[in-house]
Amino acid sequence: MIAFSRVYLDNFEHIQASWFSEGKKIGQIALHFGADDFGGTLLEENVHAAANFINTTDAEECRNMIRESGFIPAQRTTLYEILKVEEKSAAA
């Protein structure tokens, strides 16, 4: 769906790789199919928690998952203004 969305919805600048419900590995894979936004951390989530589904992360783990996928993490605002681009690691 991500790859199809990237082609069909060409008037959308950004497509998010949702990892929360689908799982972290699916989020990483979605980056390779055209998603350019990994999403972020959640401060409070009640719907999934009510179903006893807990999937947590922090900003450092998000950055690591993006790097592991072969991409360079960047911090952005809700309007997609880039605030900070991570340095490319020596291991990459």
ROSE-4610 file (N, C-alpha, C; in Angstrom, 1 decimal, always signed):
// ROSE-4610
residu = [M/M/M/I/I/I/A/A/A/F/F/F/S/S/S/R/R/R/V/V/V/Y/Y/Y/L/L/L/D/D/D/N/N/N/F/F/F/E/E/E/H/H/H/I/I/I/Q/Q/Q/A/A/A/S/S/S/W/W/W/F/F/F/S/S/S/E/E/E/G/G/G/K/K/K/K/K/K/I/I/I/G/G/G/Q/Q/Q/I/I/I/A/A/A/L/L/L/H/H/H/F/F/F/G/G/G/A/A/A/D/D/D/D/D/D/F/F/F/G/G/G/G/G/G/T/T/T/L/L/L/L/L/L/E/E/E/E/E/E/N/N/N/V/V/V/H/H/H/A/A/A/A/A/A/A/A/A/N/N/N/F/F/F/I/I/I/N/N/N/T/T/T/T/T/T/D/D/D/A/A/A/E/E/E/E/E/E/C/C/C/R/R/R/N/N/N/M/M/M/I/I/I/R/R/R/E/E/E/S/S/S/G/G/G/F/F/F/I/I/I/P/P/P/A/A/A/Q/Q/Q/R/R/R/T/T/T/T/T/T/L/L/L/Y/Y/Y/E/E/E/I/I/I/L/L/L/K/K/K/V/V/V/E/E/E/E/E/E/K/K/K/S/S/S/A/A/A/A/A/A/A/A/A]
num = [1/1/1/2/2/2/3/3/3/4/4/4/5/5/5/6/6/6/7/7/7/8/8/8/9/9/9/10/10/10/11/11/11/12/12/12/13/13/13/14/14/14/15/15/15/16/16/16/17/17/17/18/18/18/19/19/19/20/20/20/21/21/21/22/22/22/23/23/23/24/24/24/25/25/25/26/26/26/27/27/27/28/28/28/29/29/29/30/30/30/31/31/31/32/32/32/33/33/33/34/34/34/35/35/35/36/36/36/37/37/37/38/38/38/39/39/39/40/40/40/41/41/41/42/42/42/43/43/43/44/44/44/45/45/45/46/46/46/47/47/47/48/48/48/49/49/49/50/50/50/51/51/51/52/52/52/53/53/53/54/54/54/55/55/55/56/56/56/57/57/57/58/58/58/59/59/59/60/60/60/61/61/61/62/62/62/63/63/63/64/64/64/65/65/65/66/66/66/67/67/67/68/68/68/69/69/69/70/70/70/71/71/71/72/72/72/73/73/73/74/74/74/75/75/75/76/76/76/77/77/77/78/78/78/79/79/79/80/80/80/81/81/81/82/82/82/83/83/83/84/84/84/85/85/85/86/86/86/87/87/87/88/88/88/89/89/89/90/90/90/91/91/91/92/92/92]
x = [+0.8/+0.0/+0.9/+2.0/+2.8/+3.4/+3.9/+4.4/+3.3/+2.1/+1.0/+0.6/+0.6/+0.3/+1.3/+2.5/+3.6/+3.4/+2.9/+2.7/+1.4/+0.3/-1.0/-1.3/-0.8/-1.0/+0.2/+0.5/+1.7/+1.5/+0.3/+0.2/+0.4/+0.7/+1.1/+2.6/+3.1/+4.6/+5.1/+4.4/+4.9/+4.0/+4.5/+3.7/+4.4/+3.6/+4.2/+4.2/+5.3/+5.4/+4.9/+3.7/+3.1/+3.7/+4.2/+4.8/+4.1/+3.3/+2.7/+1.8/+0.8/-0.1/+0.5/+1.3/+1.8/+3.0/+3.8/+5.0/+6.2/+7.3/+8.4/+9.1/+9.2/+9.9/+9.1/+7.8/+7.0/+7.2/+7.4/+7.7/+9.0/+10.0/+11.3/+11.2/+10.4/+10.2/+9.5/+8.5/+7.8/+8.6/+9.7/+10.7/+11.2/+11.4/+12.0/+10.9/+9.7/+8.6/+8.1/+8.8/+8.4/+8.0/+7.8/+7.4/+8.7/+8.4/+9.6/+9.4/+8.5/+8.3/+8.0/+8.9/+8.8/+7.8/+7.2/+6.3/+7.1/+6.6/+7.3/+6.9/+7.2/+6.9/+5.5/+4.9/+3.6/+3.7/+3.1/+3.1/+2.0/+0.9/-0.2/-1.1/-1.5/-2.3/-3.2/-4.5/-5.5/-6.3/-6.4/-7.2/-6.6/-5.3/-4.6/-4.4/-4.1/-3.8/-5.1/-6.3/-7.5/-7.6/-7.0/-7.0/-5.8/-5.1/-3.8/-2.7/-2.7/-1.7/-0.7/+0.5/+1.4/+2.6/+3.0/+4.1/+4.8/+5.9/+6.5/+7.9/+8.3/+9.6/+10.0/+11.2/+11.6/+12.3/+12.7/+13.3/+14.6/+15.4/+16.6/+16.4/+15.4/+15.1/+14.6/+13.8/+13.3/+14.4/+15.4/+16.5/+17.4/+17.5/+18.3/+17.6/+16.3/+15.5/+15.6/+15.6/+15.8/+17.2/+18.2/+19.6/+19.8/+19.2/+19.3/+18.7/+17.7/+17.0/+17.8/+18.9/+19.8/+19.5/+18.7/+18.3/+18.9/+18.9/+19.4/+18.3/+18.2/+17.1/+17.1/+16.0/+15.8/+14.7/+14.8/+13.7/+13.0/+11.6/+10.8/+9.7/+9.1/+7.9/+6.7/+5.5/+4.3/+4.0/+4.7/+4.5/+5.7/+6.5/+7.6/+8.7/+8.9/+10.1/+11.2/+12.3/+13.4/+14.1/+14.2/+14.8/+16.3/+16.5/+17.8/+18.0/+19.1/+19.4/+20.6/+20.4/+21.4/+22.7/+23.8/+25.0/+25.0/+25.6/+25.7/+26.8/+26.4/+27.4/+28.6/+29.7/+30.9/+30.7/+29.7/+29.5/+28.7/+28.0/+27.1/+27.9]
y = [-1.2/+0.0/+1.3/+1.2/+2.4/+2.7/+1.7/+1.9/+2.4/+1.8/+2.3/+3.7/+4.0/+5.4/+6.4/+6.0/+7.0/+7.3/+6.3/+6.5/+7.2/+6.7/+7.2/+8.6/+8.8/+10.1/+11.0/+11.2/+12.0/+13.5/+13.9/+15.3/+15.3/+14.2/+14.2/+14.3/+15.3/+15.4/+14.3/+13.9/+13.0/+11.9/+10.7/+9.5/+8.9/+8.6/+8.1/+6.6/+6.1/+4.6/+4.3/+4.0/+3.7/+2.4/+2.5/+1.4/+0.9/+1.8/+1.5/+0.3/+0.2/-0.9/-2.1/-1.8/-2.8/-3.4/-2.8/-3.3/-2.5/-2.5/-1.7/-2.1/-3.4/-3.9/-3.5/-3.6/-3.1/-1.6/-0.8/+0.6/+0.8/+0.0/+0.0/-0.4/-1.4/-1.9/-0.8/-0.1/+0.9/+2.0/+2.3/+3.3/+3.0/+1.7/+1.2/+1.2/+1.4/+1.4/+2.8/+3.8/+5.2/+6.1/+5.5/+6.4/+7.2/+8.5/+9.3/+9.9/+9.3/+9.8/+8.5/+8.3/+7.2/+7.3/+8.5/+8.8/+9.2/+8.9/+9.3/+8.6/+9.1/+8.5/+9.0/+8.2/+8.5/+8.7/+9.8/+10.1/+9.4/+9.2/+8.5/+7.9/+6.7/+6.0/+5.1/+5.3/+4.5/+3.4/+3.6/+2.6/+1.2/+1.2/-0.1/-0.6/+0.3/-0.1/-0.8/-0.3/-1.0/-2.4/-2.7/-4.1/-4.8/-4.3/-4.9/-5.1/-4.1/-4.1/-3.0/-3.3/-2.3/-2.3/-1.2/-1.1/+0.2/+0.2/+1.5/+1.6/+2.9/+3.2/+4.6/+5.0/+6.3/+6.9/+8.2/+8.9/+8.2/+7.7/+7.1/+5.8/+5.0/+3.8/+4.1/+5.1/+5.5/+5.9/+6.7/+7.1/+5.8/+4.9/+3.7/+2.8/+2.7/+1.9/+2.5/+3.9/+4.6/+4.3/+4.4/+4.2/+2.7/+1.8/+0.4/+0.1/+0.9/+0.7/+1.4/+2.1/+2.7/+4.1/+4.8/+6.2/+7.0/+8.3/+9.3/+10.0/+9.8/+10.4/+11.9/+12.6/+14.0/+14.3/+15.3/+15.8/+16.9/+16.8/+17.8/+18.3/+19.4/+19.9/+19.3/+19.6/+19.0/+19.5/+20.6/+21.1/+20.7/+19.7/+19.1/+20.1/+21.0/+21.9/+21.1/+20.9/+20.1/+21.0/+20.4/+21.1/+20.6/+19.3/+18.7/+17.5/+17.4/+16.2/+15.5/+14.2/+13.4/+13.2/+13.2/+12.9/+11.5/+11.2/+9.9/+9.2/+8.0/+7.3/+6.7/+6.5/+6.0/+4.6/+3.9/+2.5/+2.3/+3.4/+3.4/+3.4]
z = [+0.0/+0.0/+0.0/+0.7/+0.7/-0.7/-1.4/-2.7/-3.6/-3.6/-4.4/-4.1/-2.8/-2.3/-2.9/-2.9/-3.3/-4.8/-5.6/-7.0/-7.3/-6.7/-7.0/-6.3/-5.1/-4.4/-4.6/-5.9/-6.2/-5.7/-5.3/-4.8/-3.3/-2.7/-1.3/-1.1/-0.4/-0.3/+0.6/+1.6/+2.6/+2.9/+3.1/+3.5/+4.7/+5.7/+7.0/+7.0/+7.5/+7.7/+9.1/+9.2/+10.6/+11.1/+12.3/+12.9/+14.2/+14.7/+16.0/+16.0/+15.1/+15.1/+14.3/+13.3/+12.4/+12.8/+13.7/+14.2/+13.7/+14.5/+14.1/+12.9/+12.6/+11.4/+10.2/+10.2/+9.1/+8.8/+9.9/+9.7/+9.0/+9.3/+8.7/+7.2/+6.9/+5.5/+4.7/+5.3/+4.6/+4.1/+4.8/+4.3/+3.0/+2.7/+1.4/+0.3/+0.7/-0.3/-0.6/-0.1/-0.5/+0.7/+1.9/+3.0/+3.4/+3.7/+4.1/+5.5/+6.3/+7.6/+8.5/+9.5/+10.3/+11.4/+11.6/+12.7/+13.9/+15.1/+16.2/+17.5/+18.6/+19.9/+20.3/+21.1/+21.6/+23.1/+23.6/+25.0/+25.7/+25.1/+25.7/+24.6/+24.7/+23.7/+24.5/+24.3/+25.1/+24.3/+23.0/+22.3/+22.3/+21.8/+21.8/+23.2/+24.1/+25.5/+26.1/+25.8/+26.3/+25.8/+24.6/+24.1/+24.5/+25.5/+26.1/+25.0/+24.0/+23.0/+23.4/+23.8/+24.1/+23.2/+22.6/+21.7/+21.9/+22.6/+23.0/+22.4/+22.3/+21.9/+22.4/+22.1/+22.5/+21.2/+21.3/+20.2/+19.7/+20.7/+20.3/+19.5/+20.0/+19.2/+17.8/+17.7/+16.4/+15.5/+16.0/+15.2/+14.8/+15.7/+15.4/+14.4/+14.4/+13.4/+12.0/+12.0/+10.7/+10.2/+11.0/+10.6/+10.1/+10.9/+10.6/+9.2/+8.8/+7.5/+6.4/+6.7/+5.7/+5.4/+6.3/+6.0/+7.1/+6.9/+7.9/+8.6/+9.9/+10.7/+10.7/+10.7/+10.8/+11.7/+12.5/+13.4/+12.6/+12.7/+12.0/+12.9/+12.4/+13.0/+12.4/+12.9/+12.3/+10.9/+10.5/+9.2/+8.3/+8.7/+8.0/+7.8/+8.7/+8.6/+9.4/+8.7/+9.3/+10.3/+11.6/+12.7/+12.9/+12.6/+12.9/+12.0/+11.3/+10.6/+11.3/+11.6/+12.3/+11.4/+12.1/+11.3/+10.9/+9.7/+9.2/+10.0/+10.6/+11.4/+10.7/+11.4/+10.7/+10.3/+10.9/+10.5/+9.3/+8.8/+7.7/+6.4]
